[in-house]
């Protein structure tokens, strides 16, 4: 009964968490859990914490009893510029996005029901995107609207998880995914009026939200005393449509969370050193509002074939190392490389969502207290990347648009071992 009450409180608290604005591997986070963040996100074959609901549900039965609570301060630096458009260059300019600091909380809980079965919950920000550009000197913005220009997308997932061993060194796990997302756009009045008489940009209608569901399943196996493998698959999450923005997003406001899967291997190279490698695939192409091309525009905004952001599927490689310096201290480092989902042809629409970074370097450290609890700190730097392409003809024929971004994130988490 105490366990049921604790999980219930965590689920409620999860939906009350503040918004997260991530844009690393596309708009997914580069890693889930502070230890994974320190290792470039490599976690599919690791069982160090209670974040299996985000990484690999099967890992939880090897994680033991623990409660994890942490927060990261995420700082994305985004900018956009336009040159060479006709009509006197009314929409030319160079702007950096404001709103550059975002707290991103996380927590997980795991309870061993017996030696072969665990029950837990992971609550995490799946991803998101935020831009907030000041208007150009003439009062217009890059999208032909008036005033400030930007979007704010936040996605949160609550993942109750059950895992059990199918053999002493092999396990499977399942996490029903309960999703919540929130979206706001401003400054899109220049998009005009759709076929239903609505202004697609909403004339700054404010936030709209939606709920949805999906499923993540996973496997973990200790193949030898030094080699562990893992695999996990998450379905596309079916989300309610954004009613306020049905004239903006393809399929009348649909914005599902894309399916993704990951494979991982961990190698205990020495008693002190563990190496981990993950491969992740994110299938943005399965969500029309994300994947439909915006250039050329061949269908009305909000229709099934309406323009999206033109994002491609991405492959992500995550490499990490953990070195146990002594009983109290463990040091971590990692590197994360993912494809850029944005093509040059779609650069104009992606002024709103410049998720172009590809390479991330990470560091982390864990200190074990005398009681066995753990304090973990991690740092991530995403190197600047730039995409340039022809301005969408709807906003200024003859021009060129450039978007770029780099990021920093630092976080701290505490794990109570029970």
N, C-alpha and C positions, 0 to 999 in steps of 0.2 A: 504493500500500500504506500509506503514512503517513497519507493521508486516511482510509482505511478504519479504521485503528487509532484515529485521533482521534475520528471519529464514534462508534465503538463505545464508547470511554471516556466520551463525553458522554452517551450513552444510559444507560449504567450509572449515571453520576453523577446523572442526572436522577431516576431512581427512588429515589435515596438522599437527595434534598433534603428538608428539613423541611417540615412541613405549612403550608399557607397558609389563612388564614381571611378571605376577602373577601366583601363584601356591598355592592356598589355599584349596578350596573345589574341589579337582582334579586340574584343571587349571582355574576354574572360581574364581572370586573374592568372598571373604567372605561377602561383602556388597557393595551396590552401593549408593553413596551419603554420605556425611560426617556425617550426623545425623544417618543414618542407620549403618555406620561403628562403631559409638560409642555404638550401641545397639546390637552388635553381628550380624548385618546384617538384623535384623527383621524389615521389612518395608511393607509387603504385605497389612496390615490393617492400615497403617499410611499415613497421607497426609500432611506432614510437609514441603515438598520441591518439586522441579520440576524434580525429578528423576523417575517419574512414568513410563517412557518409558523403564526403566531397571527393575523396581520392579512390578508395577501394574498400567497399563494405566488408569484404572477407578479412581485412586486417584487424578488425576490432576484437576478434576472439583471441588474438595474440597480444593485445595491448594491455590487458589487465584492468583493474579498477582505477579510474582516474577521472578528474574533472579539470578541464582546460578552459582558461579565460584569458583573452588577449585583445589588444587593440593596436592598429597600425595607423601612422599618419602618412597619407599618400599625397604626393605632390606632382601632378602632371603639368607640364609646361607646353601649351599648344599655341600655335600662331598660324595665320593665313595671310596671303598677299595676292593681289591681282594687278596686272599691268597690261597695257596695250588694247583695251577694249575701245570700241567705237563710241559714238554719241558723246564725244568730249570727255570720255573717261569718268563719267559720273559715278561708276561703281568701282573705280580703281582705288587701291589703298593697301595698307599694311597694318594689321591689328594683331595683338596678342590677347589671348583669352584671360579674363579675370577668374576669380574663384579657384585658387590654386592649391588649397589645402583641404583634405577630407579625412575625417576619422573613420576607420573601418574596423568595427568590432568583430570578434569571432568567439565562439565557444563550442565545446563538445563535452559529452559525458559518456562514460562506458562502465557497465556493470557486468561482471562475470556471474551468470546464474549458476553455473557449475564449471567444471574444468573444460567442457566441450562446447559451451554455448554462452553467448554474450548478448546484451541488449543495451542500446545506447541511442544517442541523438547528436547530430551535428547541425549547427546553425551557422550559415556563412553567406557572405555576399558573393553571388555567382559572378557578377560582372556589372558593367555599366559604362556610361559615357556622359561627359559633361562638357559643354562649351558655353562661354559667356563673353561675347565680343561687344565692345563699345561701338556706337554708330560711327560711320565715316564723317569727316568734317562737315559735309553737306546735310547730315541728318539721316541719310539713307544707309543701308547696310549691304553686305555682299550678295544677299538674296533678293534685292530689289524692294525690300520692305522698309519700314521706318523704325528708328530707335534701336535698342539693343537686340542682338541676334544670338540665339543659342538653343540648346536642348539640355535636358537633365533626365537621364535614364538610370534607374536603380533596379537591380534584381536581387532578391533575397530567397534563399532556399532553406527550408527546415527538412532534415533528413533523418527520421527515426530509422534505426538500423538493427537488424538481427543477423548474427553470424554464428556459424557452428562448424565444428571440425567434422570432416567426412573420413578422416584418418588422422593419426597423431600429428602429422606434419602438413596436412592439407585442409583447407577450409573454403567455404563459400559464404557469401553474404548477400543480403538484399536490403535496399533502402527505398521505400516509397518517398518520392520527392514532392513536397508541398511548396509551390512557388508563389511569390508575390512580386509584382513589379509596378513601378510608378514612372510616369513620363510627363514632361512639360516641354512645350516649344514656345518661343517668342520671336517676333520679328519676321515672320514668314508671310506677311500680308501680300507680298509681291507674287505669291503663287497663284493669286487670282481666285476664281470661284469655280467649284466643281460642278458636276452635272446635277447634283441635288440642291444647288443654290447655297452650299456652305462654303465658307472660306477655309481651305484646307489647313492653312497655318493657324487657324483658330482665332485670329485677332487676339492672341495672348489669352487663351481660355484657361490657363493654369493647369494644375496637375489632374491627371486621370490615372486610375489604377486598375489592376486586374489580378486575378488569382488563377492558378492552374495546377497541373499535376504531371508527374512523370515517374520514371523508375530507373534506379541504378542497381546493377548486379555485379558481383565480382568474385574472383577466385584468387587464392594465394597458396603457394606451395613451397615448402622448404625441401629443395631437391637434394641437396647435400648439406653437411654441417656448415658450409660456407656460402652456398648459393641459394637465394630465394627468388622466386618469380611471382609476378602478379598480373592480373588483367581485369579491366572493368569496362562496362558499357552502360551509357545513359541514353535513354530514349529521348526523342524530341519531346519537350514539355508543351502540352496543349494549354494555351493561356486564353482567358477571356479577351475579347477584342477591346481596344481603346475606343469607346463610343465617341468621345470628344474629337478624336483624330481619325475618324473613319474616312474622311475626305483627304487624308494625308498618306497613311500607310496602305500598302497594297492589301487587297482582300478585305476592304472595308474596316480597316483598323486592326488587322491581325498582327501580332508581334510575338510569335512563339519563341521558346528558347531552343537552340539547335541541338541535335543529337551529337554525342561525342564519345570517343572511347580511348583508352590508354593501355599500354603494355609496359611492363617494367621488370628490371632485374637488379638485384642487390648482391654485391660480392664482398664477403668479409675477407679482405686481402691480408690483414694481420689481426691479432687480437684487439688492436687499437684503431685500425683504419677500416672503414666501410665505404665502398664506392657504389653509387646507384645511377642507373640510366633509365629514363622514361621516354617513350614515344607517345604523343597524343595527336589525335585527329579531331578537328572541329568542323562539322559539316554545315557551314553557314548557307550553303546552296539549298538546303531543305526549307528555308524560311523566305518566302517571296519578298516580304517587305525589307529584308536585308540584302537578298541576292539579286533581285531584278535590277537591270542596268538603268541608269538615269540618263544615258546619253547614247543614242538619241531618245527622246521621249516619244514613245509610240502608242501610249494608251493614257487615259485620264488618271490623274491622281486618285488613289483610293480603290481603283478597280483591280481585278485579279492580275492583270498584266501591267498595272501601273508602275511607275518608277520606284526603285528602292535605292540602296546605296552601292549596288554592284559588287558586293563582297564575294570573294572566292573562298573555297574551302582552304583550311590551313593545316600544315603539318608542323608539329612542335617537338623539339628535342630538348630534354632536360637532363643535365649531368650534374651530379653532386657528390661531395665527399664529406664524411664525418670522422673526425679524429679525436679519440678519447685521450686527452693529455694526461689526466690522472682521474682518480675516483670522483672528484668534484667537477672538473671542467671538461666539456666537449666542444671542440671547434668545428665549424662548418664553412664550406664554400661551394659555389655552384655557378653554372652558366646555363642560360636558357636561350635557345634560338628558335624563332617561329617565322613562318612566312608572313609577308605583308598582304592582307586581304584586299587592299585597295588598288585598283588599276588606274592608270593615268587618265583614261577616258571619263572616269567618274569622280574626278578630283573636286569638281565644283560642289556637288551635293555633300561630299565628305568634309567640307569646311565645318559642317555641323558635327562630324564624327571622325576626327583625324586619327584613327587607331592604326598608325603606320609603324610603330616601333617594332623592331625585330629581335634585337640582342639585349640580353639582361645579364648583369653580373651580380652575384649575391654573396653575402657573408652572414655568419650566425655564430652564436655562442650560447651554451647552456651551463648553468651553475646548479649543482645538486646540493640542497641544504642537508643539514645533519639529520633531519626527519625523513629525508628521501623525496621531498617535494623538489620541483625544478623551476628555475627562472630562466627564460629564454629570450634573447634579443636577436633580431635579424635586420638586415639592411639590403635593399635592392636598388640598383641603378639601371635604368633602361636608356641605352644610348640613342642620341638623336638620329632620326631618319626623316627624309624629305621625299615627297612625291609632287611632281609638276605635270600639268596637262593643260589642254586647251579648255578655255572657259566654255561652259555649257551655253549654247547659242541663246537660250532663253534669258540669260543674264548679261550678255555683252559679247556679241560676235567679234572674233578677232583677237581676243585676249588670251592670257595665260594665268592659271591659278596655281599657287603653291601652298601646300600644307606641310607642317612639320611638328614634331613632338619629341620631347625627352621626359624622363620621369625619375623621381626618387621616392623611396618609401623606407620608413624605419618603424619597427614594431617591437612590442614587448608582451610576453605572455607568462602566465604562472600555471603550473600543473600541480594539483593536489593528488598525491597517490594515496589510495585508500585500501 
